[in-house]
Amino acid sequence: MNALLRDELAVLIAQHAEPDQPLREAARGALRALEWACALRPDFAPMRDALRSALHEVTP
């Protein structure tokens, strides 16, 4: 599951990052969005750690 999640996140981050934005900055933005999502939707919280570790794996 984590490998699939990691690969999907890598694709999504690459697709939605600005052309001159480093991947690390895009991932930081994704982490902030994840924290907001978990704060607003408690049902996202159980996946927070898996998503966070997957995001760390796709950033250099």
C-alpha positions, 0 to 999 in steps of 0.5 A: 500500500505504501509503495502505491501511495508513494508512487501516486503522490510523486505523480500528483506532486509533479503534475501540480507543482509549478515548473520552477518550484522544487519538488521539496517545496511542493511536498511541503505544501502537500504536507500543510494541506494534509495537516489542514485536511486532518484538522478539518476531517478527523476521518483522515487522521488515521492515514496521516502517518502513512501519507506523511511517510509517503510524502517524505519518500518522494522528496529528495 
